[in-house]
Amino acid sequence: MPPEAKPHATDRFDDDDYPAYTMGRAAEMIGSTPGFLRAIGEARLITPLRSEGGHRRYSRYQLRIAARARELVDQGTPIDAACRIVILEDQLEEALRLNEELRRPTADPGGHTTTT
């Protein structure tokens, strides 16, 4: 059995889930404060990975979610409500994606196209 290939460091550049950003850098990128990131973490909107030293690390995906919550808070929405809105938006997007996937015609084993 061949040994498992180790991922190259350059593979992480395209990985939206790789926790590449420190709390300070993440806050700077979305135009907020570390306290805001802690607050949305406490509201369970995002859960940053912890480095070996215990420091929070954020992925690009998490930063997009945090930026959306910040937009809502900047518009006057309370932080808990903003977090709930973002969660519901994400769930709706996933449901719409699954719905579209299930509506696509599929080929049965006989080669005929069917709809579900």
DSSP file (Angstrom, degrees, kcal/mol; ACC not computed):
  #  RESIDUE AA STRUCTURE BP1 BP2  ACC     N-H-->O    O-->H-N    N-H-->O    O-->H-N    TCO  KAPPA ALPHA  PHI   PSI    X-CA   Y-CA   Z-CA
    1    1 A M              0   0    0      0, 0.0     3,-0.1     0, 0.0     0, 0.0   0.000 360.0 360.0 360.0 128.9    0.0    0.0    0.0
    2    2 A P        -     0   0    0      0, 0.0     3,-0.1     0, 0.0     2,-0.0  -0.364 360.0-101.3 -70.1 148.6    1.5    3.4   -1.0
    3    3 A P        -     0   0    0      0, 0.0     2,-0.2     0, 0.0     0, 0.0  -0.361  44.2 -97.2 -66.6 149.5    2.2    5.9    1.8
    4    4 A E        -     0   0    0      1,-0.1     2,-0.3    -3,-0.1     0, 0.0  -0.454  40.0-117.5 -67.9 136.1   -0.4    8.7    2.1
    5    5 A A        -     0   0    0     -2,-0.2    -1,-0.1    -3,-0.1     3,-0.0  -0.564  23.4-128.3 -76.2 134.4    0.7   11.8    0.4
    6    6 A K        -     0   0    0     -2,-0.3     2,-0.1     1,-0.1    -1,-0.1  -0.623  30.0-107.2 -79.5 140.2    1.2   14.8    2.7
    7    7 A P        -     0   0    0      0, 0.0     2,-0.2     0, 0.0    -1,-0.1  -0.438  34.0-120.5 -67.7 141.3   -0.7   17.9    1.6
    8    8 A H    >>  -     0   0    0      1,-0.1     3,-1.3    -2,-0.1     4,-0.6  -0.506  17.2-119.4 -78.3 150.7    1.6   20.6    0.2
    9    9 A A  G >4 S+     0   0    0      1,-0.3     3,-1.1     2,-0.2     4,-0.4   0.843 114.6  60.1 -57.8 -34.0    1.6   24.0    1.9
   10   10 A T  G >4 S+     0   0    0      1,-0.2     3,-1.1     2,-0.2     4,-0.4   0.752  90.9  68.9 -69.2 -22.2    0.4   25.5   -1.3
   11   11 A D  G X4 S+     0   0    0     -3,-1.3     3,-0.8     1,-0.2    -1,-0.2   0.797  91.1  62.7 -62.8 -27.4   -2.7   23.4   -1.2
   12   12 A R  G X< S+     0   0    0     -3,-1.1     3,-1.0    -4,-0.6    -1,-0.2   0.712  84.5  74.9 -72.9 -20.7   -3.9   25.4    1.7
   13   13 A F  G <  S+     0   0    0     -3,-1.1    -1,-0.2    -4,-0.4    -2,-0.2   0.835 103.2  39.2 -61.4 -31.8   -4.0   28.6   -0.3
   14   14 A D  G <  S+     0   0    0     -3,-0.8     2,-0.8    -4,-0.4    -1,-0.3   0.415  91.4 105.6 -96.5  -0.1   -7.2   27.4   -2.0
   15   15 A D    X   -     0   0    0     -3,-1.0     3,-1.3    -4,-0.2    45,-0.3  -0.730  49.7-168.4 -89.3 107.2   -8.7   25.9    1.2
   16   16 A D  T 3  S+     0   0    0     -2,-0.8    45,-2.4     1,-0.2    46,-0.4   0.695  88.0  53.0 -65.3 -18.7  -11.6   28.1    2.5
   17   17 A D  T 3  S+     0   0    0     42,-0.2    -1,-0.2    43,-0.2    42,-0.1   0.456  77.5 113.7 -98.0  -1.9  -11.6   26.1    5.7
   18   18 A Y  S <  S-     0   0    0     -3,-1.3     2,-2.0    -6,-0.2    42,-0.4  -0.585  70.3-130.6 -73.5 124.1   -7.9   26.4    6.5
   19   19 A P        +     0   0    0      0, 0.0    40,-0.3     0, 0.0    -1,-0.1  -0.495  52.5 145.9 -77.3  80.7   -7.6   28.4    9.8
   20   20 A A        +     0   0    0     -2,-2.0     2,-0.4    38,-0.5    39,-0.2   0.620  41.9  78.9 -93.5 -15.4   -4.9   30.8    8.5
   21   21 A Y  E     -A   58   0A   0     37,-2.5    37,-2.9    -3,-0.2     2,-0.0  -0.823  66.4-137.6-111.7 133.4   -5.8   34.1   10.2
   22   22 A T  E  >  -A   57   0A   0     -2,-0.4     4,-2.9    35,-0.2     5,-0.2  -0.274  36.1-102.9 -71.4 167.1   -5.1   35.2   13.8
   23   23 A M  H  > S+     0   0    0     33,-0.7     4,-2.7     1,-0.2     5,-0.2   0.923 121.4  48.8 -60.0 -45.2   -7.8   37.0   15.7
   24   24 A G  H  > S+     0   0    0      1,-0.2     4,-2.1     2,-0.2    -1,-0.2   0.923 114.8  43.8 -62.1 -45.2   -6.2   40.4   15.2
   25   25 A R  H  > S+     0   0    0      2,-0.2     4,-2.4     1,-0.2    -1,-0.2   0.902 113.5  51.6 -67.6 -40.7   -5.7   39.9   11.5
   26   26 A A  H  X S+     0   0    0     -4,-2.9     4,-1.6     2,-0.2    -2,-0.2   0.924 110.4  48.4 -61.8 -45.0   -9.2   38.5   11.1
   27   27 A A  H  X>S+     0   0    0     -4,-2.7     5,-2.8    -5,-0.2     4,-0.7   0.913 111.9  49.8 -61.6 -43.0  -10.8   41.4   12.9
   28   28 A E  H ><5S+     0   0    0     -4,-2.1     3,-0.7    -5,-0.2    -1,-0.2   0.904 107.6  54.4 -61.6 -42.0   -8.8   43.8   10.7
   29   29 A M  H 3<5S+     0   0    0     -4,-2.4    -1,-0.2     1,-0.2    -2,-0.2   0.835 115.4  37.4 -64.5 -33.9   -9.9   42.1    7.5
   30   30 A I  H 3<5S-     0   0    0     -4,-1.6    -1,-0.2    -5,-0.1    -2,-0.2   0.403 113.3-114.0-100.4   3.3  -13.6   42.4    8.3
   31   31 A G  T <<5S+     0   0    0     -4,-0.7    -3,-0.2    -3,-0.7     2,-0.2   0.878  79.1 103.9  71.8  37.9  -13.3   45.8    9.9
   32   32 A S      < -     0   0    0     -5,-2.8    -1,-0.2    -6,-0.2    -2,-0.0  -0.526  68.8 -95.4-129.6-161.9  -14.3   44.9   13.4
   33   33 A T     >  -     0   0    0     -2,-0.2     4,-1.6    -3,-0.1     3,-0.5  -0.800  31.2-111.3-116.7 160.8  -12.6   44.3   16.7
   34   34 A P  H  > S+     0   0    0      0, 0.0     4,-2.5     0, 0.0     5,-0.2   0.857 119.1  61.7 -57.0 -33.6  -11.4   41.1   18.4
   35   35 A G  H  > S+     0   0    0      1,-0.2     4,-2.4     2,-0.2     5,-0.1   0.874 100.4  52.4 -61.2 -37.3  -14.2   41.6   20.9
   36   36 A F  H  > S+     0   0    0     -3,-0.5     4,-2.4     2,-0.2     5,-0.2   0.930 109.3  49.1 -63.2 -45.0  -16.7   41.3   18.0
   37   37 A L  H  X S+     0   0    0     -4,-1.6     4,-1.5     1,-0.2    -2,-0.2   0.898 111.4  49.4 -62.6 -39.7  -15.2   38.0   16.9
   38   38 A R  H  X S+     0   0    0     -4,-2.5     4,-2.5     2,-0.2    -1,-0.2   0.919 110.0  52.5 -62.9 -41.9  -15.3   36.7   20.5
   39   39 A A  H  X S+     0   0    0     -4,-2.4     4,-1.8     1,-0.2    -2,-0.2   0.906 110.1  45.7 -63.6 -43.0  -19.0   37.7   20.8
   40   40 A I  H  <>S+     0   0    0     -4,-2.4     5,-2.7     2,-0.2     6,-0.9   0.781 111.7  54.2 -73.9 -22.7  -20.0   35.9   17.6
   41   41 A G  H ><5S+     0   0    0     -4,-1.5     3,-1.2    -5,-0.2    -2,-0.2   0.905 108.2  48.5 -69.2 -42.6  -18.0   32.9   18.9
   42   42 A E  H 3<5S+     0   0    0     -4,-2.5    -2,-0.2     1,-0.3    -1,-0.2   0.833 108.7  53.7 -65.1 -32.2  -20.0   33.0   22.1
   43   43 A A  T 3<5S-     0   0    0     -4,-1.8    -1,-0.3    -5,-0.2    -2,-0.2   0.463 115.7-122.5 -79.5  -0.8  -23.2   33.2   20.1
   44   44 A R  T < 5S+     0   0    0     -3,-1.2    -3,-0.2     2,-0.3     3,-0.1   0.752  74.8 128.4  65.3  28.8  -21.9   30.0   18.3
   45   45 A L  S   <S+     0   0    0     -5,-2.7     2,-0.3     1,-0.3    -4,-0.2   0.914  82.5   6.9 -74.7 -43.9  -22.0   31.6   14.9
   46   46 A I        -     0   0    0     -6,-0.9    -1,-0.3    -9,-0.2    -2,-0.3  -0.969  63.1-153.6-134.6 152.3  -18.4   30.5   14.2
   47   47 A T        -     0   0    0     -2,-0.3    15,-0.0    -3,-0.1    -6,-0.0  -0.909  20.4-147.9-126.3 102.6  -16.0   28.3   16.2
   48   48 A P        -     0   0    0      0, 0.0    10,-0.2     0, 0.0     2,-0.2  -0.327  18.8-113.9 -69.4 151.6  -12.4   29.2   15.5
   49   49 A L  E     -B   57   0A   0      8,-1.6     8,-2.6     1,-0.0     2,-0.4  -0.493  30.0-126.8 -75.5 154.4   -9.8   26.5   15.6
   50   50 A R  E     -B   56   0A   0      6,-0.2     6,-0.2    -2,-0.2     5,-0.0  -0.889  15.1-133.1-106.8 136.2   -7.2   26.9   18.4
   51   51 A S    >   -     0   0    0      4,-2.9     3,-2.2    -2,-0.4     6,-0.0  -0.227  38.5 -93.9 -73.2 172.7   -3.5   26.9   17.7
   52   52 A E  T 3  S+     0   0    0      1,-0.3    -1,-0.1     2,-0.1    -2,-0.0   0.826 130.8  53.5 -58.5 -30.3   -1.2   24.7   19.8
   53   53 A G  T 3  S-     0   0    0      2,-0.1    -1,-0.3     1,-0.0    -2,-0.0   0.440 123.8-106.0 -84.3   0.2   -0.6   27.8   21.9
   54   54 A G  S <  S+     0   0    0     -3,-2.2     2,-0.2     1,-0.3    -2,-0.1   0.520  72.2 142.4  90.4   6.5   -4.4   28.2   22.4
   55   55 A H        -     0   0    0      1,-0.1    -4,-2.9    -5,-0.0    -1,-0.3  -0.571  55.2-108.9 -83.0 144.6   -4.8   31.2   20.1
   56   56 A R  E     - B   0  50A   0     -2,-0.2   -33,-0.7    -6,-0.2     2,-0.4  -0.474  33.1-167.9 -72.0 139.8   -7.9   31.5   17.9
   57   57 A R  E     -AB  22  49A   0     -8,-2.6    -8,-1.6    -2,-0.2     2,-0.3  -0.995   3.8-156.5-130.7 137.6   -7.4   31.0   14.2
   58   58 A Y  E     -A   21   0A   0    -37,-2.9   -37,-2.5    -2,-0.4   -38,-0.5  -0.866   5.4-141.6-119.0 147.1  -10.1   31.8   11.5
   59   59 A S     >  -     0   0    0     -2,-0.3     4,-2.0   -40,-0.3   -42,-0.2  -0.529  31.3-108.3 -96.3 167.8  -10.7   30.5    8.0
   60   60 A R  H  > S+     0   0    0    -42,-0.4     4,-2.1   -44,-0.3     5,-0.2   0.888 121.0  54.7 -62.7 -39.0  -11.8   32.5    5.0
   61   61 A Y  H  > S+     0   0    0    -45,-2.4     4,-1.8     1,-0.2    -1,-0.2   0.938 108.6  47.7 -59.8 -47.0  -15.2   30.8    5.2
   62   62 A Q  H  > S+     0   0    0    -46,-0.4     4,-2.7     1,-0.2    -1,-0.2   0.863 109.2  54.6 -62.9 -35.6  -15.6   31.9    8.8
   63   63 A L  H  X S+     0   0    0     -4,-2.0     4,-2.5     2,-0.2    -1,-0.2   0.872 105.2  52.6 -68.0 -35.7  -14.5   35.5    7.9
   64   64 A R  H  X S+     0   0    0     -4,-2.1     4,-1.8     2,-0.2    -1,-0.2   0.915 112.0  46.3 -63.7 -41.4  -17.2   35.7    5.2
   65   65 A I  H  X S+     0   0    0     -4,-1.8     4,-2.1     2,-0.2    -2,-0.2   0.926 113.3  48.8 -65.1 -45.2  -19.8   34.6    7.9
   66   66 A A  H  X S+     0   0    0     -4,-2.7     4,-2.4     1,-0.2    -2,-0.2   0.884 108.9  53.4 -62.5 -39.2  -18.4   37.1   10.4
   67   67 A A  H  X S+     0   0    0     -4,-2.5     4,-2.1     2,-0.2    -1,-0.2   0.888 108.0  50.4 -64.4 -38.9  -18.4   39.9    7.8
   68   68 A R  H  X S+     0   0    0     -4,-1.8     4,-1.8     2,-0.2    -2,-0.2   0.917 110.9  48.7 -65.2 -42.7  -22.1   39.3    7.1
   69   69 A A  H  X S+     0   0    0     -4,-2.1     4,-2.4     1,-0.2    -2,-0.2   0.899 109.4  53.0 -63.5 -39.7  -22.9   39.4   10.8
   70   70 A R  H  X S+     0   0    0     -4,-2.4     4,-2.9     1,-0.2    -1,-0.2   0.895 105.4  54.7 -62.5 -40.6  -20.9   42.6   11.1
   71   71 A E  H  X S+     0   0    0     -4,-2.1     4,-1.1     1,-0.2    -1,-0.2   0.929 110.2  46.1 -56.9 -46.3  -23.0   44.2    8.2
   72   72 A L  H  <>S+     0   0    0     -4,-1.8     5,-2.3     2,-0.2     3,-0.4   0.910 113.0  48.8 -65.2 -42.3  -26.2   43.4   10.1
   73   73 A V  H ><5S+     0   0    0     -4,-2.4     3,-1.9     1,-0.2    -2,-0.2   0.907 107.9  55.0 -64.3 -41.2  -24.9   44.7   13.4
   74   74 A D  H 3<5S+     0   0    0     -4,-2.9    -1,-0.2     1,-0.3    -2,-0.2   0.777 104.1  56.0 -61.9 -25.7  -23.7   47.9   11.6
   75   75 A Q  T 3<5S-     0   0    0     -4,-1.1    -1,-0.3    -3,-0.4    -2,-0.2   0.419 131.1 -94.1 -86.6   0.8  -27.3   48.3   10.4
   76   76 A G  T < 5S+     0   0    0     -3,-1.9    -3,-0.2     1,-0.3    -2,-0.1   0.475  77.4 142.2 103.6   3.4  -28.6   48.2   14.0
   77   77 A T      < -     0   0    0     -5,-2.3    -1,-0.3    -6,-0.1    -2,-0.1  -0.622  57.9-110.6 -77.7 132.0  -29.4   44.5   14.4
   78   78 A P     >  -     0   0    0      0, 0.0     4,-2.8     0, 0.0     5,-0.2  -0.300  29.3-115.0 -58.8 148.6  -28.6   43.1   17.9
   79   79 A I  H  > S+     0   0    0      1,-0.2     4,-2.4     2,-0.2     5,-0.2   0.870 113.9  50.7 -59.7 -41.3  -25.7   40.7   17.7
   80   80 A D  H  > S+     0   0    0      1,-0.2     4,-1.9     2,-0.2    -1,-0.2   0.916 113.5  45.9 -63.3 -41.1  -27.7   37.6   18.8
   81   81 A A  H  > S+     0   0    0      2,-0.2     4,-2.6     1,-0.2    -2,-0.2   0.895 110.9  53.2 -67.1 -39.9  -30.3   38.4   16.2
   82   82 A A  H  X S+     0   0    0     -4,-2.8     4,-2.4     1,-0.2    -2,-0.2   0.912 108.7  49.7 -61.1 -42.5  -27.6   39.0   13.5
   83   83 A C  H  X S+     0   0    0     -4,-2.4     4,-2.2    -5,-0.2    -1,-0.2   0.911 111.3  48.7 -63.3 -41.8  -26.1   35.6   14.3
   84   84 A R  H  X S+     0   0    0     -4,-1.9     4,-2.6     2,-0.2    -2,-0.2   0.905 110.2  51.6 -65.3 -41.0  -29.4   33.9   14.0
   85   85 A I  H  X S+     0   0    0     -4,-2.6     4,-2.7     2,-0.2    -2,-0.2   0.928 110.1  48.9 -60.2 -45.6  -30.2   35.6   10.7
   86   86 A V  H  X S+     0   0    0     -4,-2.4     4,-2.3     2,-0.2    -1,-0.2   0.904 111.2  50.0 -63.1 -41.2  -26.8   34.5    9.3
   87   87 A I  H  X S+     0   0    0     -4,-2.2     4,-2.4     2,-0.2    -1,-0.2   0.930 112.6  47.0 -62.0 -45.3  -27.5   30.9   10.4
   88   88 A L  H  X S+     0   0    0     -4,-2.6     4,-2.5     2,-0.2    -2,-0.2   0.886 110.6  52.0 -65.9 -38.7  -30.9   31.0    8.8
   89   89 A E  H  X S+     0   0    0     -4,-2.7     4,-2.5     2,-0.2    -1,-0.2   0.914 110.7  48.7 -61.6 -41.9  -29.5   32.4    5.6
   90   90 A D  H  X S+     0   0    0     -4,-2.3     4,-2.1     2,-0.2    -2,-0.2   0.904 111.7  48.9 -65.1 -41.9  -26.9   29.7    5.4
   91   91 A Q  H  X S+     0   0    0     -4,-2.4     4,-2.4     2,-0.2    -2,-0.2   0.898 111.5  49.7 -64.8 -40.3  -29.5   27.0    6.1
   92   92 A L  H  X S+     0   0    0     -4,-2.5     4,-2.7     2,-0.2     5,-0.2   0.928 109.6  51.1 -64.4 -44.8  -31.8   28.4    3.3
   93   93 A E  H  X S+     0   0    0     -4,-2.5     4,-2.1     1,-0.2    -1,-0.2   0.910 112.0  47.2 -59.4 -42.4  -28.9   28.5    0.9
   94   94 A E  H  X S+     0   0    0     -4,-2.1     4,-2.5     2,-0.2    -1,-0.2   0.903 111.7  50.3 -66.2 -41.6  -28.1   24.9    1.6
   95   95 A A  H  X S+     0   0    0     -4,-2.4     4,-2.6     2,-0.2    -2,-0.2   0.904 111.1  48.8 -63.8 -41.4  -31.7   23.8    1.3
   96   96 A L  H  X S+     0   0    0     -4,-2.7     4,-2.4     2,-0.2    -1,-0.2   0.892 111.0  50.8 -64.7 -39.1  -32.0   25.6   -2.1
   97   97 A R  H  X S+     0   0    0     -4,-2.1     4,-2.2    -5,-0.2    -2,-0.2   0.928 112.5  45.6 -64.1 -44.7  -28.8   24.0   -3.3
   98   98 A L  H  X S+     0   0    0     -4,-2.5     4,-2.4     2,-0.2    -2,-0.2   0.902 111.6  52.5 -65.3 -40.8  -30.1   20.5   -2.3
   99   99 A N  H  X S+     0   0    0     -4,-2.6     4,-1.4     2,-0.2    -2,-0.2   0.929 110.4  47.5 -59.7 -46.5  -33.5   21.2   -3.9
  100  100 A E  H  X S+     0   0    0     -4,-2.4     4,-0.9     1,-0.2    -1,-0.2   0.903 111.2  51.8 -61.9 -41.3  -31.9   22.2   -7.1
  101  101 A E  H >< S+     0   0    0     -4,-2.2     3,-0.6     1,-0.2    -1,-0.2   0.901 109.9  48.6 -62.5 -41.5  -29.7   19.1   -7.0
  102  102 A L  H 3< S+     0   0    0     -4,-2.4    14,-0.4     1,-0.2    -1,-0.2   0.748 107.8  55.8 -72.0 -23.5  -32.7   16.9   -6.5
  103  103 A R  H 3< S+     0   0    0     -4,-1.4    -1,-0.2    -5,-0.2    -2,-0.2   0.639  82.4 106.0 -83.2 -15.1  -34.6   18.5   -9.4
  104  104 A R  S << S-     0   0    0     -4,-0.9    12,-0.2    -3,-0.6    10,-0.1  -0.404  82.2-105.8 -66.1 138.9  -31.8   17.8  -11.9
  105  105 A P        -     0   0    0      0, 0.0     2,-0.3     0, 0.0    10,-0.2  -0.376  38.5-158.9 -62.8 142.8  -32.7   15.0  -14.3
  106  106 A T  E     -C  114   0B   0      8,-2.6     8,-3.4    -4,-0.1     2,-0.5  -0.889  15.8-120.3-122.3 155.0  -30.8   11.8  -13.7
  107  107 A A  E     -C  113   0B   0     -2,-0.3     6,-0.2     6,-0.2     5,-0.0  -0.820  24.6-142.2 -94.8 130.7  -30.1    8.8  -15.9
  108  108 A D    >   -     0   0    0      4,-3.1     3,-2.6    -2,-0.5     4,-0.0  -0.376  37.5 -92.0 -81.6 170.7  -31.4    5.5  -14.8
  109  109 A P  T 3  S+     0   0    0      0, 0.0    -1,-0.1     0, 0.0    -2,-0.0   0.761 126.9  59.9 -57.2 -24.1  -29.3    2.3  -15.4
  110  110 A G  T 3  S-     0   0    0      2,-0.1     3,-0.1     1,-0.0    -3,-0.0   0.469 120.7-107.5 -82.2  -1.1  -31.1    1.8  -18.7
  111  111 A G  S <  S+     0   0    0     -3,-2.6     2,-0.3     1,-0.3    -1,-0.0   0.485  75.5 135.6  90.2   3.4  -29.8    5.1  -20.0
  112  112 A H        -     0   0    0      1,-0.0    -4,-3.1    -4,-0.0     2,-0.4  -0.632  55.3-123.0 -86.0 143.7  -33.2    6.9  -19.8
  113  113 A T  E     +C  107   0B   0     -2,-0.3     2,-0.3    -6,-0.2    -6,-0.2  -0.719  35.3 177.6 -86.7 131.9  -33.4   10.4  -18.3
  114  114 A T  E     -C  106   0B   0     -8,-3.4    -8,-2.6    -2,-0.4     2,-0.4  -0.883  21.5-136.3-127.9 160.9  -35.8   10.7  -15.4
  115  115 A T              0   0    0     -2,-0.3   -12,-0.1   -10,-0.2   -11,-0.1  -0.889 360.0 360.0-114.4 152.2  -36.8   13.5  -13.1
  116  116 A T              0   0    0    -14,-0.4   -13,-0.1    -2,-0.4   -12,-0.1   0.422 360.0 360.0-102.5 360.0  -37.2   13.2   -9.4
